[in-house]
Amino acid sequence: MATFTDNKLQVKEEFSLLRSFFDELKPVFGDDFKTLSMGMSGDYLEAIEQGSNMIRIGSDIFGTR
């Protein structure tokens, strides 16, 4: 989950940092370490742009609580 903000650049930078951690740890954990889960209904496009392969879009599907 990224910071709750309208600042898309900040969100993108946070996802980019998470991607770099993922890339650094992948060789340590091997082939089973393949899911990069980041991004929710409000920022899933930025997350996918930064390499996310699992997003959570419940609010877009079911509406807000």
Predicted model as a PDB file, atoms N, CA, C, CB and O in Angstrom, pLDDT in the B-factor column:
MODEL        1                                                                  
ATOM      1  N   MET A   1       0.838  -1.171   0.000  1.00 88.00           N  
ATOM      2  CA  MET A   1       0.000   0.000   0.000  1.00 88.00           C  
ATOM      3  C   MET A   1       0.887   1.239   0.000  1.00 88.00           C  
ATOM      4  CB  MET A   1      -0.956  -0.005   1.211  1.00 88.00           C  
ATOM      5  O   MET A   1       1.800   1.374   0.815  1.00 88.00           O  
ATOM      6  N   ALA A   2       0.603   2.119  -0.913  1.00 93.00           N  
ATOM      7  CA  ALA A   2       1.339   3.380  -0.976  1.00 93.00           C  
ATOM      8  C   ALA A   2       0.701   4.398  -0.035  1.00 93.00           C  
ATOM      9  CB  ALA A   2       1.373   3.926  -2.424  1.00 93.00           C  
ATOM     10  O   ALA A   2      -0.384   4.180   0.504  1.00 93.00           O  
ATOM     11  N   THR A   3       1.393   5.494   0.143  1.00 93.00           N  
ATOM     12  CA  THR A   3       0.865   6.593   0.928  1.00 93.00           C  
ATOM     13  C   THR A   3      -0.470   7.054   0.356  1.00 93.00           C  
ATOM     14  CB  THR A   3       1.864   7.755   0.971  1.00 93.00           C  
ATOM     15  O   THR A   3      -0.634   7.115  -0.862  1.00 93.00           O  
ATOM     16  N   PHE A   4      -1.420   7.378   1.220  1.00 92.00           N  
ATOM     17  CA  PHE A   4      -2.723   7.875   0.785  1.00 92.00           C  
ATOM     18  C   PHE A   4      -2.573   9.340   0.421  1.00 92.00           C  
ATOM     19  CB  PHE A   4      -3.810   7.679   1.890  1.00 92.00           C  
ATOM     20  O   PHE A   4      -2.634  10.218   1.282  1.00 92.00           O  
ATOM     21  N   THR A   5      -2.374   9.595  -0.876  1.00 94.00           N  
ATOM     22  CA  THR A   5      -2.150  10.950  -1.368  1.00 94.00           C  
ATOM     23  C   THR A   5      -2.595  11.044  -2.816  1.00 94.00           C  
ATOM     24  CB  THR A   5      -0.666  11.353  -1.229  1.00 94.00           C  
ATOM     25  O   THR A   5      -2.701  10.032  -3.508  1.00 94.00           O  
ATOM     26  N   ASP A   6      -2.851  12.247  -3.265  1.00 93.00           N  
ATOM     27  CA  ASP A   6      -3.154  12.476  -4.676  1.00 93.00           C  
ATOM     28  C   ASP A   6      -1.879  12.691  -5.488  1.00 93.00           C  
ATOM     29  CB  ASP A   6      -4.084  13.682  -4.831  1.00 93.00           C  
ATOM     30  O   ASP A   6      -1.936  12.831  -6.709  1.00 93.00           O  
ATOM     31  N   ASN A   7      -0.747  12.716  -4.823  1.00 95.00           N  
ATOM     32  CA  ASN A   7       0.533  12.948  -5.480  1.00 95.00           C  
ATOM     33  C   ASN A   7       0.988  11.655  -6.173  1.00 95.00           C  
ATOM     34  CB  ASN A   7       1.603  13.435  -4.452  1.00 95.00           C  
ATOM     35  O   ASN A   7       1.603  10.787  -5.553  1.00 95.00           O  
ATOM     36  N   LYS A   8       0.673  11.549  -7.466  1.00 95.00           N  
ATOM     37  CA  LYS A   8       0.983  10.329  -8.228  1.00 95.00           C  
ATOM     38  C   LYS A   8       2.483  10.089  -8.331  1.00 95.00           C  
ATOM     39  CB  LYS A   8       0.381  10.415  -9.628  1.00 95.00           C  
ATOM     40  O   LYS A   8       2.912   8.937  -8.391  1.00 95.00           O  
ATOM     41  N   LEU A   9       3.295  11.150  -8.354  1.00 96.00           N  
ATOM     42  CA  LEU A   9       4.745  10.992  -8.415  1.00 96.00           C  
ATOM     43  C   LEU A   9       5.256  10.310  -7.146  1.00 96.00           C  
ATOM     44  CB  LEU A   9       5.433  12.362  -8.606  1.00 96.00           C  
ATOM     45  O   LEU A   9       6.112   9.428  -7.222  1.00 96.00           O  
ATOM     46  N   GLN A  10       4.746  10.704  -5.997  1.00 97.00           N  
ATOM     47  CA  GLN A  10       5.149  10.082  -4.738  1.00 97.00           C  
ATOM     48  C   GLN A  10       4.783   8.594  -4.732  1.00 97.00           C  
ATOM     49  CB  GLN A  10       4.488  10.803  -3.543  1.00 97.00           C  
ATOM     50  O   GLN A  10       5.587   7.751  -4.335  1.00 97.00           O  
ATOM     51  N   VAL A  11       3.572   8.286  -5.172  1.00 97.00           N  
ATOM     52  CA  VAL A  11       3.119   6.899  -5.225  1.00 97.00           C  
ATOM     53  C   VAL A  11       4.007   6.091  -6.166  1.00 97.00           C  
ATOM     54  CB  VAL A  11       1.647   6.823  -5.677  1.00 97.00           C  
ATOM     55  O   VAL A  11       4.415   4.978  -5.835  1.00 97.00           O  
ATOM     56  N   LYS A  12       4.302   6.642  -7.321  1.00 97.00           N  
ATOM     57  CA  LYS A  12       5.157   5.970  -8.298  1.00 97.00           C  
ATOM     58  C   LYS A  12       6.544   5.703  -7.707  1.00 97.00           C  
ATOM     59  CB  LYS A  12       5.275   6.816  -9.582  1.00 97.00           C  
ATOM     60  O   LYS A  12       7.100   4.620  -7.892  1.00 97.00           O  
ATOM     61  N   GLU A  13       7.098   6.680  -7.004  1.00 97.00           N  
ATOM     62  CA  GLU A  13       8.416   6.509  -6.377  1.00 97.00           C  
ATOM     63  C   GLU A  13       8.383   5.426  -5.301  1.00 97.00           C  
ATOM     64  CB  GLU A  13       8.895   7.835  -5.767  1.00 97.00           C  
ATOM     65  O   GLU A  13       9.327   4.646  -5.177  1.00 97.00           O  
ATOM     66  N   GLU A  14       7.309   5.375  -4.528  1.00 98.00           N  
ATOM     67  CA  GLU A  14       7.184   4.336  -3.502  1.00 98.00           C  
ATOM     68  C   GLU A  14       7.102   2.948  -4.140  1.00 98.00           C  
ATOM     69  CB  GLU A  14       5.942   4.593  -2.626  1.00 98.00           C  
ATOM     70  O   GLU A  14       7.750   2.010  -3.678  1.00 98.00           O  
ATOM     71  N   PHE A  15       6.305   2.822  -5.201  1.00 98.00           N  
ATOM     72  CA  PHE A  15       6.211   1.539  -5.890  1.00 98.00           C  
ATOM     73  C   PHE A  15       7.542   1.165  -6.540  1.00 98.00           C  
ATOM     74  CB  PHE A  15       5.103   1.583  -6.946  1.00 98.00           C  
ATOM     75  O   PHE A  15       7.915  -0.008  -6.567  1.00 98.00           O  
ATOM     76  N   SER A  16       8.245   2.147  -7.055  1.00 98.00           N  
ATOM     77  CA  SER A  16       9.557   1.891  -7.655  1.00 98.00           C  
ATOM     78  C   SER A  16      10.540   1.365  -6.606  1.00 98.00           C  
ATOM     79  CB  SER A  16      10.112   3.177  -8.306  1.00 98.00           C  
ATOM     80  O   SER A  16      11.310   0.444  -6.879  1.00 98.00           O  
ATOM     81  N   LEU A  17      10.510   1.947  -5.417  1.00 98.00           N  
ATOM     82  CA  LEU A  17      11.374   1.474  -4.333  1.00 98.00           C  
ATOM     83  C   LEU A  17      11.021   0.038  -3.936  1.00 98.00           C  
ATOM     84  CB  LEU A  17      11.257   2.404  -3.112  1.00 98.00           C  
ATOM     85  O   LEU A  17      11.907  -0.790  -3.723  1.00 98.00           O  
ATOM     86  N   LEU A  18       9.723  -0.248  -3.841  1.00 97.00           N  
ATOM     87  CA  LEU A  18       9.307  -1.620  -3.521  1.00 97.00           C  
ATOM     88  C   LEU A  18       9.774  -2.594  -4.597  1.00 97.00           C  
ATOM     89  CB  LEU A  18       7.776  -1.698  -3.368  1.00 97.00           C  
ATOM     90  O   LEU A  18      10.204  -3.704  -4.285  1.00 97.00           O  
ATOM     91  N   ARG A  19       9.692  -2.186  -5.860  1.00 98.00           N  
ATOM     92  CA  ARG A  19      10.153  -3.037  -6.956  1.00 98.00           C  
ATOM     93  C   ARG A  19      11.654  -3.309  -6.822  1.00 98.00           C  
ATOM     94  CB  ARG A  19       9.843  -2.378  -8.324  1.00 98.00           C  
ATOM     95  O   ARG A  19      12.103  -4.431  -7.059  1.00 98.00           O  
ATOM     96  N   SER A  20      12.423  -2.300  -6.446  1.00 98.00           N  
ATOM     97  CA  SER A  20      13.867  -2.506  -6.291  1.00 98.00           C  
ATOM     98  C   SER A  20      14.160  -3.484  -5.148  1.00 98.00           C  
ATOM     99  CB  SER A  20      14.577  -1.160  -6.033  1.00 98.00           C  
ATOM    100  O   SER A  20      15.077  -4.298  -5.258  1.00 98.00           O  
ATOM    101  N   PHE A  21      13.396  -3.415  -4.059  1.00 97.00           N  
ATOM    102  CA  PHE A  21      13.558  -4.392  -2.972  1.00 97.00           C  
ATOM    103  C   PHE A  21      13.231  -5.794  -3.474  1.00 97.00           C  
ATOM    104  CB  PHE A  21      12.654  -4.029  -1.765  1.00 97.00           C  
ATOM    105  O   PHE A  21      13.954  -6.748  -3.189  1.00 97.00           O  
ATOM    106  N   PHE A  22      12.140  -5.912  -4.221  1.00 97.00           N  
ATOM    107  CA  PHE A  22      11.724  -7.192  -4.780  1.00 97.00           C  
ATOM    108  C   PHE A  22      12.834  -7.764  -5.672  1.00 97.00           C  
ATOM    109  CB  PHE A  22      10.409  -7.033  -5.582  1.00 97.00           C  
ATOM    110  O   PHE A  22      13.200  -8.933  -5.547  1.00 97.00           O  
ATOM    111  N   ASP A  23      13.359  -6.935  -6.564  1.00 97.00           N  
ATOM    112  CA  ASP A  23      14.417  -7.394  -7.478  1.00 97.00           C  
ATOM    113  C   ASP A  23      15.672  -7.805  -6.731  1.00 97.00           C  
ATOM    114  CB  ASP A  23      14.757  -6.303  -8.484  1.00 97.00           C  
ATOM    115  O   ASP A  23      16.368  -8.731  -7.147  1.00 97.00           O  
ATOM    116  N   GLU A  24      15.964  -7.130  -5.641  1.00 97.00           N  
ATOM    117  CA  GLU A  24      17.145  -7.452  -4.843  1.00 97.00           C  
ATOM    118  C   GLU A  24      16.965  -8.770  -4.083  1.00 97.00           C  
ATOM    119  CB  GLU A  24      17.443  -6.315  -3.861  1.00 97.00           C  
ATOM    120  O   GLU A  24      17.919  -9.531  -3.924  1.00 97.00           O  
ATOM    121  N   LEU A  25      15.752  -9.035  -3.620  1.00 97.00           N  
ATOM    122  CA  LEU A  25      15.501 -10.234  -2.818  1.00 97.00           C  
ATOM    123  C   LEU A  25      15.190 -11.477  -3.647  1.00 97.00           C  
ATOM    124  CB  LEU A  25      14.367  -9.976  -1.880  1.00 97.00           C  
ATOM    125  O   LEU A  25      15.353 -12.595  -3.157  1.00 97.00           O  
ATOM    126  N   LYS A  26      14.756 -11.308  -4.866  1.00 97.00           N  
ATOM    127  CA  LYS A  26      14.371 -12.443  -5.702  1.00 97.00           C  
ATOM    128  C   LYS A  26      15.473 -13.493  -5.827  1.00 97.00           C  
ATOM    129  CB  LYS A  26      13.986 -11.957  -7.073  1.00 97.00           C  
ATOM    130  O   LYS A  26      15.175 -14.678  -5.678  1.00 97.00           O  
ATOM    131  N   PRO A  27      16.722 -13.129  -6.090  1.00 97.00           N  
ATOM    132  CA  PRO A  27      17.761 -14.161  -6.176  1.00 97.00           C  
ATOM    133  C   PRO A  27      17.988 -14.914  -4.858  1.00 97.00           C  
ATOM    134  CB  PRO A  27      19.059 -13.530  -6.619  1.00 97.00           C  
ATOM    135  O   PRO A  27      18.398 -16.075  -4.860  1.00 97.00           O  
ATOM    136  N   VAL A  28      17.722 -14.252  -3.756  1.00 97.00           N  
ATOM    137  CA  VAL A  28      17.908 -14.881  -2.448  1.00 97.00           C  
ATOM    138  C   VAL A  28      16.849 -15.955  -2.205  1.00 97.00           C  
ATOM    139  CB  VAL A  28      17.856 -13.824  -1.332  1.00 97.00           C  
ATOM    140  O   VAL A  28      17.156 -17.025  -1.678  1.00 97.00           O  
ATOM    141  N   PHE A  29      15.606 -15.672  -2.588  1.00 96.00           N  
ATOM    142  CA  PHE A  29      14.501 -16.574  -2.305  1.00 96.00           C  
ATOM    143  C   PHE A  29      14.180 -17.543  -3.439  1.00 96.00           C  
ATOM    144  CB  PHE A  29      13.291 -15.779  -1.987  1.00 96.00           C  
ATOM    145  O   PHE A  29      13.453 -18.515  -3.230  1.00 96.00           O  
ATOM    146  N   GLY A  30      14.704 -17.297  -4.619  1.00 95.00           N  
ATOM    147  CA  GLY A  30      14.554 -18.238  -5.719  1.00 95.00           C  
ATOM    148  C   GLY A  30      13.276 -18.088  -6.526  1.00 95.00           C  
ATOM    149  O   GLY A  30      12.574 -17.079  -6.452  1.00 95.00           O  
ATOM    150  N   ASP A  31      13.001 -19.129  -7.299  1.00 92.00           N  
ATOM    151  CA  ASP A  31      11.907 -19.107  -8.274  1.00 92.00           C  
ATOM    152  C   ASP A  31      10.522 -18.969  -7.656  1.00 92.00           C  
ATOM    153  CB  ASP A  31      11.947 -20.349  -9.092  1.00 92.00           C  
ATOM    154  O   ASP A  31       9.608 -18.492  -8.327  1.00 92.00           O  
ATOM    155  N   ASP A  32      10.336 -19.369  -6.407  1.00 94.00           N  
ATOM    156  CA  ASP A  32       9.024 -19.259  -5.772  1.00 94.00           C  
ATOM    157  C   ASP A  32       8.683 -17.824  -5.369  1.00 94.00           C  
ATOM    158  CB  ASP A  32       8.968 -20.155  -4.552  1.00 94.00           C  
ATOM    159  O   ASP A  32       7.538 -17.522  -5.035  1.00 94.00           O  
ATOM    160  N   PHE A  33       9.661 -16.963  -5.402  1.00 96.00           N  
ATOM    161  CA  PHE A  33       9.470 -15.550  -5.041  1.00 96.00           C  
ATOM    162  C   PHE A  33       9.115 -14.790  -6.318  1.00 96.00           C  
ATOM    163  CB  PHE A  33      10.766 -14.942  -4.353  1.00 96.00           C  
ATOM    164  O   PHE A  33       9.980 -14.193  -6.959  1.00 96.00           O  
ATOM    165  N   LYS A  34       7.833 -14.821  -6.677  1.00 96.00           N  
ATOM    166  CA  LYS A  34       7.451 -14.259  -7.970  1.00 96.00           C  
ATOM    167  C   LYS A  34       6.281 -13.292  -7.922  1.00 96.00           C  
ATOM    168  CB  LYS A  34       7.123 -15.354  -8.900  1.00 96.00           C  
ATOM    169  O   LYS A  34       5.907 -12.741  -8.957  1.00 96.00           O  
ATOM    170  N   THR A  35       5.701 -13.072  -6.773  1.00 97.00           N  
ATOM    171  CA  THR A  35       4.544 -12.187  -6.685  1.00 97.00           C  
ATOM    172  C   THR A  35       4.942 -10.843  -6.090  1.00 97.00           C  
ATOM    173  CB  THR A  35       3.432 -12.832  -5.847  1.00 97.00           C  
ATOM    174  O   THR A  35       5.436 -10.760  -4.965  1.00 97.00           O  
ATOM    175  N   LEU A  36       4.715  -9.800  -6.871  1.00 97.00           N  
ATOM    176  CA  LEU A  36       4.938  -8.437  -6.398  1.00 97.00           C  
ATOM    177  C   LEU A  36       3.564  -7.789  -6.278  1.00 97.00           C  
ATOM    178  CB  LEU A  36       5.891  -7.618  -7.370  1.00 97.00           C  
ATOM    179  O   LEU A  36       3.014  -7.289  -7.259  1.00 97.00           O  
ATOM    180  N   SER A  37       3.020  -7.804  -5.076  1.00 97.00           N  
ATOM    181  CA  SER A  37       1.666  -7.330  -4.819  1.00 97.00           C  
ATOM    182  C   SER A  37       1.711  -5.899  -4.308  1.00 97.00           C  
ATOM    183  CB  SER A  37       0.945  -8.244  -3.808  1.00 97.00           C  
ATOM    184  O   SER A  37       2.127  -5.637  -3.179  1.00 97.00           O  
ATOM    185  N   MET A  38       1.278  -4.991  -5.149  1.00 97.00           N  
ATOM    186  CA  MET A  38       1.172  -3.588  -4.746  1.00 97.00           C  
ATOM    187  C   MET A  38       0.175  -2.923  -5.674  1.00 97.00           C  
ATOM    188  CB  MET A  38       2.567  -2.858  -4.790  1.00 97.00           C  
ATOM    189  O   MET A  38       0.088  -3.252  -6.857  1.00 97.00           O  
ATOM    190  N   GLY A  39      -0.567  -1.995  -5.130  1.00 96.00           N  
ATOM    191  CA  GLY A  39      -1.560  -1.278  -5.910  1.00 96.00           C  
ATOM    192  C   GLY A  39      -2.968  -1.626  -5.477  1.00 96.00           C  
ATOM    193  O   GLY A  39      -3.303  -2.787  -5.244  1.00 96.00           O  
ATOM    194  N   MET A  40      -3.780  -0.594  -5.377  1.00 95.00           N  
ATOM    195  CA  MET A  40      -5.183  -0.746  -5.018  1.00 95.00           C  
ATOM    196  C   MET A  40      -6.018   0.026  -6.027  1.00 95.00           C  
ATOM    197  CB  MET A  40      -5.455  -0.250  -3.562  1.00 95.00           C  
ATOM    198  O   MET A  40      -5.478   0.558  -6.997  1.00 95.00           O  
ATOM    199  N   SER A  41      -7.308   0.094  -5.817  1.00 95.00           N  
ATOM    200  CA  SER A  41      -8.213   0.705  -6.794  1.00 95.00           C  
ATOM    201  C   SER A  41      -7.765   2.099  -7.236  1.00 95.00           C  
ATOM    202  CB  SER A  41      -9.605   0.786  -6.216  1.00 95.00           C  
ATOM    203  O   SER A  41      -7.906   2.443  -8.409  1.00 95.00           O  
ATOM    204  N   GLY A  42      -7.237   2.890  -6.334  1.00 93.00           N  
ATOM    205  CA  GLY A  42      -6.867   4.264  -6.668  1.00 93.00           C  
ATOM    206  C   GLY A  42      -5.522   4.436  -7.327  1.00 93.00           C  
ATOM    207  O   GLY A  42      -5.238   5.503  -7.872  1.00 93.00           O  
ATOM    208  N   ASP A  43      -4.675   3.401  -7.292  1.00 96.00           N  
ATOM    209  CA  ASP A  43      -3.319   3.575  -7.826  1.00 96.00           C  
ATOM    210  C   ASP A  43      -2.799   2.344  -8.571  1.00 96.00           C  
ATOM    211  CB  ASP A  43      -2.373   3.912  -6.701  1.00 96.00           C  
ATOM    212  O   ASP A  43      -1.591   2.182  -8.744  1.00 96.00           O  
ATOM    213  N   TYR A  44      -3.707   1.486  -9.006  1.00 96.00           N  
ATOM    214  CA  TYR A  44      -3.267   0.243  -9.638  1.00 96.00           C  
ATOM    215  C   TYR A  44      -2.517   0.470 -10.946  1.00 96.00           C  
ATOM    216  CB  TYR A  44      -4.453  -0.645  -9.892  1.00 96.00           C  
ATOM    217  O   TYR A  44      -1.631  -0.314 -11.290  1.00 96.00           O  
ATOM    218  N   LEU A  45      -2.853   1.521 -11.675  1.00 96.00           N  
ATOM    219  CA  LEU A  45      -2.132   1.778 -12.928  1.00 96.00           C  
ATOM    220  C   LEU A  45      -0.665   2.111 -12.662  1.00 96.00           C  
ATOM    221  CB  LEU A  45      -2.799   2.928 -13.703  1.00 96.00           C  
ATOM    222  O   LEU A  45       0.218   1.640 -13.378  1.00 96.00           O  
ATOM    223  N   GLU A  46      -0.406   2.912 -11.646  1.00 96.00           N  
ATOM    224  CA  GLU A  46       0.968   3.233 -11.269  1.00 96.00           C  
ATOM    225  C   GLU A  46       1.695   1.977 -10.796  1.00 96.00           C  
ATOM    226  CB  GLU A  46       0.991   4.312 -10.171  1.00 96.00           C  
ATOM    227  O   GLU A  46       2.876   1.787 -11.088  1.00 96.00           O  
ATOM    228  N   ALA A  47       0.983   1.127 -10.064  1.00 97.00           N  
ATOM    229  CA  ALA A  47       1.591  -0.107  -9.565  1.00 97.00           C  
ATOM    230  C   ALA A  47       1.978  -1.036 -10.714  1.00 97.00           C  
ATOM    231  CB  ALA A  47       0.630  -0.825  -8.609  1.00 97.00           C  
ATOM    232  O   ALA A  47       3.073  -1.597 -10.719  1.00 97.00           O  
ATOM    233  N   ILE A  48       1.090  -1.196 -11.677  1.00 97.00           N  
ATOM    234  CA  ILE A  48       1.392  -2.053 -12.820  1.00 97.00           C  
ATOM    235  C   ILE A  48       2.560  -1.477 -13.618  1.00 97.00           C  
ATOM    236  CB  ILE A  48       0.150  -2.214 -13.721  1.00 97.00           C  
ATOM    237  O   ILE A  48       3.420  -2.215 -14.097  1.00 97.00           O  
ATOM    238  N   GLU A  49       2.581  -0.171 -13.753  1.00 97.00           N  
ATOM    239  CA  GLU A  49       3.681   0.494 -14.457  1.00 97.00           C  
ATOM    240  C   GLU A  49       5.020   0.196 -13.791  1.00 97.00           C  
ATOM    241  CB  GLU A  49       3.447   2.008 -14.507  1.00 97.00           C  
ATOM    242  O   GLU A  49       6.048   0.115 -14.463  1.00 97.00           O  
ATOM    243  N   GLN A  50       5.005   0.033 -12.467  1.00 97.00           N  
ATOM    244  CA  GLN A  50       6.239  -0.236 -11.730  1.00 97.00           C  
ATOM    245  C   GLN A  50       6.500  -1.727 -11.529  1.00 97.00           C  
ATOM    246  CB  GLN A  50       6.190   0.450 -10.388  1.00 97.00           C  
ATOM    247  O   GLN A  50       7.440  -2.095 -10.825  1.00 97.00           O  
ATOM    248  N   GLY A  51       5.683  -2.592 -12.137  1.00 97.00           N  
ATOM    249  CA  GLY A  51       5.986  -4.017 -12.121  1.00 97.00           C  
ATOM    250  C   GLY A  51       5.098  -4.894 -11.271  1.00 97.00           C  
ATOM    251  O   GLY A  51       5.357  -6.092 -11.156  1.00 97.00           O  
ATOM    252  N   SER A  52       4.068  -4.343 -10.676  1.00 98.00           N  
ATOM    253  CA  SER A  52       3.178  -5.170  -9.875  1.00 98.00           C  
ATOM    254  C   SER A  52       2.513  -6.242 -10.729  1.00 98.00           C  
ATOM    255  CB  SER A  52       2.120  -4.306  -9.195  1.00 98.00           C  
ATOM    256  O   SER A  52       2.103  -5.984 -11.860  1.00 98.00           O  
ATOM    257  N   ASN A  53       2.411  -7.447 -10.174  1.00 97.00           N  
ATOM    258  CA  ASN A  53       1.705  -8.516 -10.884  1.00 97.00           C  
ATOM    259  C   ASN A  53       0.540  -9.048 -10.045  1.00 97.00           C  
ATOM    260  CB  ASN A  53       2.676  -9.662 -11.234  1.00 97.00           C  
ATOM    261  O   ASN A  53      -0.032 -10.094 -10.351  1.00 97.00           O  
ATOM    262  N   MET A  54       0.201  -8.314  -8.986  1.00 97.00           N  
ATOM    263  CA  MET A  54      -1.006  -8.600  -8.206  1.00 97.00           C  
ATOM    264  C   MET A  54      -1.510  -7.272  -7.645  1.00 97.00           C  
ATOM    265  CB  MET A  54      -0.721  -9.644  -7.049  1.00 97.00           C  
ATOM    266  O   MET A  54      -0.789  -6.583  -6.924  1.00 97.00           O  
ATOM    267  N   ILE A  55      -2.731  -6.924  -7.975  1.00 97.00           N  
ATOM    268  CA  ILE A  55      -3.326  -5.683  -7.490  1.00 97.00           C  
ATOM    269  C   ILE A  55      -4.606  -5.994  -6.735  1.00 97.00           C  
ATOM    270  CB  ILE A  55      -3.605  -4.710  -8.656  1.00 97.00           C  
ATOM    271  O   ILE A  55      -5.186  -7.067  -6.895  1.00 97.00           O  
ATOM    272  N   ARG A  56      -5.045  -5.047  -5.909  1.00 96.00           N  
ATOM    273  CA  ARG A  56      -6.268  -5.210  -5.129  1.00 96.00           C  
ATOM    274  C   ARG A  56      -7.232  -4.108  -5.555  1.00 96.00           C  
ATOM    275  CB  ARG A  56      -5.982  -5.157  -3.578  1.00 96.00           C  
ATOM    276  O   ARG A  56      -6.990  -2.927  -5.305  1.00 96.00           O  
ATOM    277  N   ILE A  57      -8.313  -4.502  -6.193  1.00 94.00           N  
ATOM    278  CA  ILE A  57      -9.247  -3.514  -6.741  1.00 94.00           C  
ATOM    279  C   ILE A  57     -10.659  -3.708  -6.199  1.00 94.00           C  
ATOM    280  CB  ILE A  57      -9.264  -3.595  -8.263  1.00 94.00           C  
ATOM    281  O   ILE A  57     -11.641  -3.497  -6.910  1.00 94.00           O  
ATOM    282  N   GLY A  58     -10.749  -4.102  -4.961  1.00 93.00           N  
ATOM    283  CA  GLY A  58     -12.061  -4.371  -4.346  1.00 93.00           C  
ATOM    284  C   GLY A  58     -13.016  -3.203  -4.386  1.00 93.00           C  
ATOM    285  O   GLY A  58     -14.200  -3.397  -4.662  1.00 93.00           O  
ATOM    286  N   SER A  59     -12.548  -1.999  -4.120  1.00 92.00           N  
ATOM    287  CA  SER A  59     -13.438  -0.838  -4.130  1.00 92.00           C  
ATOM    288  C   SER A  59     -13.995  -0.564  -5.510  1.00 92.00           C  
ATOM    289  CB  SER A  59     -12.709   0.386  -3.624  1.00 92.00           C  
ATOM    290  O   SER A  59     -15.136  -0.121  -5.643  1.00 92.00           O  
ATOM    291  N   ASP A  60     -13.200  -0.823  -6.544  1.00 92.00           N  
ATOM    292  CA  ASP A  60     -13.695  -0.629  -7.913  1.00 92.00           C  
ATOM    293  C   ASP A  60     -14.744  -1.681  -8.278  1.00 92.00           C  
ATOM    294  CB  ASP A  60     -12.530  -0.681  -8.916  1.00 92.00           C  
ATOM    295  O   ASP A  60     -15.613  -1.428  -9.112  1.00 92.00           O  
ATOM    296  N   ILE A  61     -14.666  -2.833  -7.670  1.00 92.00           N  
ATOM    297  CA  ILE A  61     -15.616  -3.903  -7.960  1.00 92.00           C  
ATOM    298  C   ILE A  61     -16.861  -3.804  -7.077  1.00 92.00           C  
ATOM    299  CB  ILE A  61     -14.948  -5.262  -7.771  1.00 92.00           C  
ATOM    300  O   ILE A  61     -17.989  -3.854  -7.567  1.00 92.00           O  
ATOM    301  N   PHE A  62     -16.640  -3.662  -5.773  1.00 93.00           N  
ATOM    302  CA  PHE A  62     -17.732  -3.728  -4.812  1.00 93.00           C  
ATOM    303  C   PHE A  62     -18.195  -2.375  -4.278  1.00 93.00           C  
ATOM    304  CB  PHE A  62     -17.324  -4.578  -3.677  1.00 93.00           C  
ATOM    305  O   PHE A  62     -19.205  -2.301  -3.577  1.00 93.00           O  
ATOM    306  N   GLY A  63     -17.480  -1.322  -4.596  1.00 91.00           N  
ATOM    307  CA  GLY A  63     -17.821   0.005  -4.093  1.00 91.00           C  
ATOM    308  C   GLY A  63     -17.125   0.284  -2.782  1.00 91.00           C  
ATOM    309  O   GLY A  63     -16.508  -0.599  -2.188  1.00 91.00           O  
ATOM    310  N   THR A  64     -17.233   1.523  -2.338  1.00 86.00           N  
ATOM    311  CA  THR A  64     -16.600   1.904  -1.078  1.00 86.00           C  
ATOM    312  C   THR A  64     -17.400   1.385   0.092  1.00 86.00           C  
ATOM    313  CB  THR A  64     -16.450   3.420  -0.981  1.00 86.00           C  
ATOM    314  O   THR A  64     -18.584   1.070  -0.036  1.00 86.00           O  
ATOM    315  N   ARG A  65     -16.755   1.299   1.213  1.00 82.00           N  
ATOM    316  CA  ARG A  65     -17.423   0.823   2.435  1.00 82.00           C  
ATOM    317  C   ARG A  65     -18.227   1.921   3.068  1.00 82.00           C  
ATOM    318  CB  ARG A  65     -16.410   0.286   3.438  1.00 82.00           C  
ATOM    319  O   ARG A  65     -18.856   1.707   4.104  1.00 82.00           O  
TER     320      ARG A  65                                                      
ENDMDL                                                                          
END                                                                             
